[in-house]
Amino acid sequence: MTKTQHGIMACVIGATTWGFNGVVSQFLLSHYPVEPAWLASIRMCLAGLFLTLMVLPTKRAEMRQMLHDSASLRQLVLFALFGLILSQFSYLSAIKYSNAGTATVLQTLSVVFMSLYLAIRFHKRPTGREILSVFLAFSGVYLAATNGNLSTMVISPLGLTWGLMGAIACVTYPVLSQGLAAHWGAAVANGLGMIIGGVFLSLSLQAWTLWPVLDLTGWLAVAFIIIIGTALSFTTFVTGISEIGPMKATLLGTLEPVVASVTSAIALGTIFHTVELIGYACIIATVFIIILQKKPAIS
């Protein structure tokens, strides 16, 4: 298997497990008195600890070197705050105020944002396809949020706001993680980053005051979110980013809304209206428009 093939497979696994994670998170947030702040902080702390202990026997030297390298440590803190915390907290909040399918489809706008970011960074004028993708993306958000009627909001304002924040986070996350993962390893960068982010979020929001009462099913859902939906998914996706680059990884990440929407409809009975689905189709279409560019901005 080539490095590119391995990177693609890693991103596919990461995006798919993220999709399932969204549905499990929706179940937990809708059936139990769980706050996104508590769930985001505990999943980051425990998943980070799990990853760190898992790789400690073989990566002890890399961890020590990383924490003593001022440039890497600064990048790690930025990754934890503006990559991990922003992506996880905004995504869980979007699910709480809408549903897993809607939250993940809104995150798909990250493809447009990533394309624009790369165009600005490398001083390239947006192509006709990119301009069309922006138009379709915002048309899709309008249809999904209002069902085609400005006087009504199908998606709550909070759900829409957090969903858009999640899309921005899906740009900052791969951009900030790429160098760290390539140099020190995805598990090392994710493990330490999650511990830093989880502790910061717990202290700033006093997450221990939000501790919920859960039964066995609830704790099993939390365990799935921590191990599969966080430790496994983030590590495999960051591995893919380091091997194929942030743009291709972001595009492959759009498997997540497909998995989340279909699973949410089947397992949780989530209902999507026709105009909403048209809006989602417009958003997802932006991905294929950008993919089909003859000269993509970055590999």
Contacts in CASP RR format, 6 or more apart in sequence:
PFRMAT RR
TARGET T0000
AUTHOR 0000-0000-0000
METHOD contacts of the structure
MODEL  1
MTKTQHGIMACVIGATTWGFNGVVSQFLLSHYPVEPAWLASIRMCLAGLF
LTLMVLPTKRAEMRQMLHDSASLRQLVLFALFGLILSQFSYLSAIKYSNA
GTATVLQTLSVVFMSLYLAIRFHKRPTGREILSVFLAFSGVYLAATNGNL
STMVISPLGLTWGLMGAIACVTYPVLSQGLAAHWGAAVANGLGMIIGGVF
LSLSLQAWTLWPVLDLTGWLAVAFIIIIGTALSFTTFVTGISEIGPMKAT
LLGTLEPVVASVTSAIALGTIFHTVELIGYACIIATVFIIILQKKPAIS
1 9 0 8 1.000
3 243 0 8 1.000
4 243 0 8 1.000
4 244 0 8 1.000
6 240 0 8 1.000
6 243 0 8 1.000
7 239 0 8 1.000
7 240 0 8 1.000
7 243 0 8 1.000
7 244 0 8 1.000
8 240 0 8 1.000
8 244 0 8 1.000
8 248 0 8 1.000
8 252 0 8 1.000
10 236 0 8 1.000
10 237 0 8 1.000
10 239 0 8 1.000
10 240 0 8 1.000
10 243 0 8 1.000
11 236 0 8 1.000
11 237 0 8 1.000
11 240 0 8 1.000
11 241 0 8 1.000
11 244 0 8 1.000
11 248 0 8 1.000
11 249 0 8 1.000
11 252 0 8 1.000
11 253 0 8 1.000
12 252 0 8 1.000
12 255 0 8 1.000
13 232 0 8 1.000
13 233 0 8 1.000
13 236 0 8 1.000
13 237 0 8 1.000
14 232 0 8 1.000
14 233 0 8 1.000
14 234 0 8 1.000
14 236 0 8 1.000
14 237 0 8 1.000
14 253 0 8 1.000
15 233 0 8 1.000
15 237 0 8 1.000
15 252 0 8 1.000
15 253 0 8 1.000
15 254 0 8 1.000
15 255 0 8 1.000
15 256 0 8 1.000
15 259 0 8 1.000
16 255 0 8 1.000
16 256 0 8 1.000
16 259 0 8 1.000
17 228 0 8 1.000
17 229 0 8 1.000
17 232 0 8 1.000
17 233 0 8 1.000
17 236 0 8 1.000
18 104 0 8 1.000
18 229 0 8 1.000
18 233 0 8 1.000
18 237 0 8 1.000
18 253 0 8 1.000
18 256 0 8 1.000
18 259 0 8 1.000
18 260 0 8 1.000
19 100 0 8 1.000
19 104 0 8 1.000
19 255 0 8 1.000
19 256 0 8 1.000
19 257 0 8 1.000
19 259 0 8 1.000
19 260 0 8 1.000
19 263 0 8 1.000
20 228 0 8 1.000
20 229 0 8 1.000
20 259 0 8 1.000
20 260 0 8 1.000
20 263 0 8 1.000
21 224 0 8 1.000
21 225 0 8 1.000
21 228 0 8 1.000
21 229 0 8 1.000
21 230 0 8 1.000
21 233 0 8 1.000
22 91 0 8 1.000
22 95 0 8 1.000
22 100 0 8 1.000
22 101 0 8 1.000
22 103 0 8 1.000
22 104 0 8 1.000
22 260 0 8 1.000
22 264 0 8 1.000
23 100 0 8 1.000
23 260 0 8 1.000
23 263 0 8 1.000
23 264 0 8 1.000
23 267 0 8 1.000
23 268 0 8 1.000
24 221 0 8 1.000
24 224 0 8 1.000
24 225 0 8 1.000
24 229 0 8 1.000
25 39 0 8 1.000
25 91 0 8 1.000
25 92 0 8 1.000
25 95 0 8 1.000
25 100 0 8 1.000
25 221 0 8 1.000
25 225 0 8 1.000
26 95 0 8 1.000
26 99 0 8 1.000
26 100 0 8 1.000
26 264 0 8 1.000
26 268 0 8 1.000
26 270 0 8 1.000
27 221 0 8 1.000
27 267 0 8 1.000
27 268 0 8 1.000
28 34 0 8 1.000
28 39 0 8 1.000
28 218 0 8 1.000
28 221 0 8 1.000
28 222 0 8 1.000
28 225 0 8 1.000
29 36 0 8 1.000
29 39 0 8 1.000
29 92 0 8 1.000
29 95 0 8 1.000
29 96 0 8 1.000
30 268 0 8 1.000
31 218 0 8 1.000
32 212 0 8 1.000
32 214 0 8 1.000
32 218 0 8 1.000
33 212 0 8 1.000
33 213 0 8 1.000
34 212 0 8 1.000
34 214 0 8 1.000
35 210 0 8 1.000
35 212 0 8 1.000
36 89 0 8 1.000
36 92 0 8 1.000
36 93 0 8 1.000
36 95 0 8 1.000
36 96 0 8 1.000
37 89 0 8 1.000
37 201 0 8 1.000
37 205 0 8 1.000
37 207 0 8 1.000
37 210 0 8 1.000
38 207 0 8 1.000
38 210 0 8 1.000
38 211 0 8 1.000
38 212 0 8 1.000
39 92 0 8 1.000
39 222 0 8 1.000
39 225 0 8 1.000
40 85 0 8 1.000
40 88 0 8 1.000
40 89 0 8 1.000
40 92 0 8 1.000
40 198 0 8 1.000
40 201 0 8 1.000
41 198 0 8 1.000
41 201 0 8 1.000
41 202 0 8 1.000
41 205 0 8 1.000
41 207 0 8 1.000
42 202 0 8 1.000
42 207 0 8 1.000
42 222 0 8 1.000
42 226 0 8 1.000
43 88 0 8 1.000
43 222 0 8 1.000
43 225 0 8 1.000
43 226 0 8 1.000
43 230 0 8 1.000
44 84 0 8 1.000
44 85 0 8 1.000
44 88 0 8 1.000
44 194 0 8 1.000
44 195 0 8 1.000
44 197 0 8 1.000
44 198 0 8 1.000
44 201 0 8 1.000
44 230 0 8 1.000
45 194 0 8 1.000
45 195 0 8 1.000
45 198 0 8 1.000
45 199 0 8 1.000
45 202 0 8 1.000
46 226 0 8 1.000
47 191 0 8 1.000
47 194 0 8 1.000
47 226 0 8 1.000
47 227 0 8 1.000
47 230 0 8 1.000
47 231 0 8 1.000
47 234 0 8 1.000
48 190 0 8 1.000
48 191 0 8 1.000
48 192 0 8 1.000
48 193 0 8 1.000
48 194 0 8 1.000
48 195 0 8 1.000
48 231 0 8 1.000
49 191 0 8 1.000
49 195 0 8 1.000
50 226 0 8 1.000
50 227 0 8 1.000
50 231 0 8 1.000
51 187 0 8 1.000
51 190 0 8 1.000
51 191 0 8 1.000
51 194 0 8 1.000
51 231 0 8 1.000
51 235 0 8 1.000
52 63 0 8 1.000
52 188 0 8 1.000
52 191 0 8 1.000
52 192 0 8 1.000
52 195 0 8 1.000
54 187 0 8 1.000
55 187 0 8 1.000
55 188 0 8 1.000
55 191 0 8 1.000
56 63 0 8 1.000
59 185 0 8 1.000
59 187 0 8 1.000
59 188 0 8 1.000
62 184 0 8 1.000
62 185 0 8 1.000
62 188 0 8 1.000
63 184 0 8 1.000
63 188 0 8 1.000
63 192 0 8 1.000
65 184 0 8 1.000
66 72 0 8 1.000
66 73 0 8 1.000
66 76 0 8 1.000
66 180 0 8 1.000
66 184 0 8 1.000
66 188 0 8 1.000
66 189 0 8 1.000
66 192 0 8 1.000
67 73 0 8 1.000
67 192 0 8 1.000
72 180 0 8 1.000
72 183 0 8 1.000
72 184 0 8 1.000
75 176 0 8 1.000
75 179 0 8 1.000
75 180 0 8 1.000
76 180 0 8 1.000
76 189 0 8 1.000
76 192 0 8 1.000
76 193 0 8 1.000
76 196 0 8 1.000
77 196 0 8 1.000
78 176 0 8 1.000
79 173 0 8 1.000
79 176 0 8 1.000
79 177 0 8 1.000
79 180 0 8 1.000
79 189 0 8 1.000
79 193 0 8 1.000
80 193 0 8 1.000
80 194 0 8 1.000
80 196 0 8 1.000
80 197 0 8 1.000
80 198 0 8 1.000
80 200 0 8 1.000
81 197 0 8 1.000
81 200 0 8 1.000
82 169 0 8 1.000
82 172 0 8 1.000
82 176 0 8 1.000
83 169 0 8 1.000
83 172 0 8 1.000
83 173 0 8 1.000
83 176 0 8 1.000
83 177 0 8 1.000
84 173 0 8 1.000
84 190 0 8 1.000
84 193 0 8 1.000
84 194 0 8 1.000
84 197 0 8 1.000
84 198 0 8 1.000
84 234 0 8 1.000
85 197 0 8 1.000
85 198 0 8 1.000
85 200 0 8 1.000
85 201 0 8 1.000
86 165 0 8 1.000
86 166 0 8 1.000
86 168 0 8 1.000
86 169 0 8 1.000
86 172 0 8 1.000
86 173 0 8 1.000
87 166 0 8 1.000
87 169 0 8 1.000
87 170 0 8 1.000
87 172 0 8 1.000
87 173 0 8 1.000
88 230 0 8 1.000
89 201 0 8 1.000
90 162 0 8 1.000
90 163 0 8 1.000
90 165 0 8 1.000
90 166 0 8 1.000
90 168 0 8 1.000
90 169 0 8 1.000
91 103 0 8 1.000
91 104 0 8 1.000
91 107 0 8 1.000
91 162 0 8 1.000
91 163 0 8 1.000
91 166 0 8 1.000
91 169 0 8 1.000
93 158 0 8 1.000
93 159 0 8 1.000
93 162 0 8 1.000
93 163 0 8 1.000
94 102 0 8 1.000
94 103 0 8 1.000
94 106 0 8 1.000
94 107 0 8 1.000
94 159 0 8 1.000
94 162 0 8 1.000
94 163 0 8 1.000
94 165 0 8 1.000
94 166 0 8 1.000
95 103 0 8 1.000
96 159 0 8 1.000
97 156 0 8 1.000
97 158 0 8 1.000
97 159 0 8 1.000
97 162 0 8 1.000
98 155 0 8 1.000
98 156 0 8 1.000
98 159 0 8 1.000
98 160 0 8 1.000
98 163 0 8 1.000
99 264 0 8 1.000
99 268 0 8 1.000
99 270 0 8 1.000
100 260 0 8 1.000
100 261 0 8 1.000
100 263 0 8 1.000
100 264 0 8 1.000
100 268 0 8 1.000
100 270 0 8 1.000
101 257 0 8 1.000
101 260 0 8 1.000
101 261 0 8 1.000
101 264 0 8 1.000
101 270 0 8 1.000
101 272 0 8 1.000
102 144 0 8 1.000
102 155 0 8 1.000
102 159 0 8 1.000
102 163 0 8 1.000
102 276 0 8 1.000
103 159 0 8 1.000
103 162 0 8 1.000
103 163 0 8 1.000
103 260 0 8 1.000
104 256 0 8 1.000
104 257 0 8 1.000
104 259 0 8 1.000
104 260 0 8 1.000
104 261 0 8 1.000
105 144 0 8 1.000
105 257 0 8 1.000
105 261 0 8 1.000
105 280 0 8 1.000
105 283 0 8 1.000
105 284 0 8 1.000
106 141 0 8 1.000
106 144 0 8 1.000
106 160 0 8 1.000
106 163 0 8 1.000
106 164 0 8 1.000
106 166 0 8 1.000
106 167 0 8 1.000
106 283 0 8 1.000
107 163 0 8 1.000
107 166 0 8 1.000
107 167 0 8 1.000
107 170 0 8 1.000
107 256 0 8 1.000
107 257 0 8 1.000
108 167 0 8 1.000
108 254 0 8 1.000
108 256 0 8 1.000
108 257 0 8 1.000
108 283 0 8 1.000
108 284 0 8 1.000
108 286 0 8 1.000
108 287 0 8 1.000
109 137 0 8 1.000
109 141 0 8 1.000
109 164 0 8 1.000
109 167 0 8 1.000
109 283 0 8 1.000
109 286 0 8 1.000
110 166 0 8 1.000
110 167 0 8 1.000
110 168 0 8 1.000
110 169 0 8 1.000
110 170 0 8 1.000
110 171 0 8 1.000
110 250 0 8 1.000
111 133 0 8 1.000
111 250 0 8 1.000
111 251 0 8 1.000
111 254 0 8 1.000
111 286 0 8 1.000
111 287 0 8 1.000
111 290 0 8 1.000
112 130 0 8 1.000
112 133 0 8 1.000
112 134 0 8 1.000
112 137 0 8 1.000
112 286 0 8 1.000
112 290 0 8 1.000
113 167 0 8 1.000
113 168 0 8 1.000
113 170 0 8 1.000
113 171 0 8 1.000
114 170 0 8 1.000
114 171 0 8 1.000
114 174 0 8 1.000
114 246 0 8 1.000
114 247 0 8 1.000
114 250 0 8 1.000
115 126 0 8 1.000
115 130 0 8 1.000
115 133 0 8 1.000
115 247 0 8 1.000
115 290 0 8 1.000
115 297 0 8 1.000
116 126 0 8 1.000
116 130 0 8 1.000
116 134 0 8 1.000
117 171 0 8 1.000
117 175 0 8 1.000
118 124 0 8 1.000
118 247 0 8 1.000
118 297 0 8 1.000
118 298 0 8 1.000
119 125 0 8 1.000
119 126 0 8 1.000
119 130 0 8 1.000
119 297 0 8 1.000
122 297 0 8 1.000
122 298 0 8 1.000
124 297 0 8 1.000
126 134 0 8 1.000
127 293 0 8 1.000
129 289 0 8 1.000
129 290 0 8 1.000
129 292 0 8 1.000
129 293 0 8 1.000
130 290 0 8 1.000
130 293 0 8 1.000
132 289 0 8 1.000
133 285 0 8 1.000
133 286 0 8 1.000
133 289 0 8 1.000
133 290 0 8 1.000
134 286 0 8 1.000
136 282 0 8 1.000
136 283 0 8 1.000
136 285 0 8 1.000
136 286 0 8 1.000
136 289 0 8 1.000
137 282 0 8 1.000
137 283 0 8 1.000
137 286 0 8 1.000
139 279 0 8 1.000
139 282 0 8 1.000
140 278 0 8 1.000
140 279 0 8 1.000
140 280 0 8 1.000
140 282 0 8 1.000
140 283 0 8 1.000
141 160 0 8 1.000
141 164 0 8 1.000
141 279 0 8 1.000
141 283 0 8 1.000
142 148 0 8 1.000
142 279 0 8 1.000
143 275 0 8 1.000
143 276 0 8 1.000
143 278 0 8 1.000
143 279 0 8 1.000
143 282 0 8 1.000
144 154 0 8 1.000
144 155 0 8 1.000
144 275 0 8 1.000
144 276 0 8 1.000
144 279 0 8 1.000
144 280 0 8 1.000
144 283 0 8 1.000
145 153 0 8 1.000
145 154 0 8 1.000
145 155 0 8 1.000
145 160 0 8 1.000
146 152 0 8 1.000
146 153 0 8 1.000
146 154 0 8 1.000
147 154 0 8 1.000
147 273 0 8 1.000
147 275 0 8 1.000
147 276 0 8 1.000
148 275 0 8 1.000
153 160 0 8 1.000
154 273 0 8 1.000
154 275 0 8 1.000
154 276 0 8 1.000
170 250 0 8 1.000
171 250 0 8 1.000
174 238 0 8 1.000
174 241 0 8 1.000
174 245 0 8 1.000
174 246 0 8 1.000
174 249 0 8 1.000
174 250 0 8 1.000
175 246 0 8 1.000
177 186 0 8 1.000
177 189 0 8 1.000
177 190 0 8 1.000
177 238 0 8 1.000
177 241 0 8 1.000
177 242 0 8 1.000
178 241 0 8 1.000
178 242 0 8 1.000
178 245 0 8 1.000
178 246 0 8 1.000
179 242 0 8 1.000
180 189 0 8 1.000
181 189 0 8 1.000
181 190 0 8 1.000
181 238 0 8 1.000
181 239 0 8 1.000
181 241 0 8 1.000
181 242 0 8 1.000
182 242 0 8 1.000
185 239 0 8 1.000
185 242 0 8 1.000
186 235 0 8 1.000
186 236 0 8 1.000
186 238 0 8 1.000
186 239 0 8 1.000
186 240 0 8 1.000
186 241 0 8 1.000
186 242 0 8 1.000
187 235 0 8 1.000
189 238 0 8 1.000
190 231 0 8 1.000
190 234 0 8 1.000
190 235 0 8 1.000
190 238 0 8 1.000
194 230 0 8 1.000
194 234 0 8 1.000
201 207 0 8 1.000
202 208 0 8 1.000
214 222 0 8 1.000
237 249 0 8 1.000
237 253 0 8 1.000
240 249 0 8 1.000
241 249 0 8 1.000
244 299 0 8 1.000
245 298 0 8 1.000
245 299 0 8 1.000
246 298 0 8 1.000
247 296 0 8 1.000
247 297 0 8 1.000
247 298 0 8 1.000
247 299 0 8 1.000
248 299 0 8 1.000
251 287 0 8 1.000
251 290 0 8 1.000
251 291 0 8 1.000
254 284 0 8 1.000
254 287 0 8 1.000
257 280 0 8 1.000
257 284 0 8 1.000
258 284 0 8 1.000
261 270 0 8 1.000
261 272 0 8 1.000
261 280 0 8 1.000
264 270 0 8 1.000
265 271 0 8 1.000
265 272 0 8 1.000
272 280 0 8 1.000
290 296 0 8 1.000
END
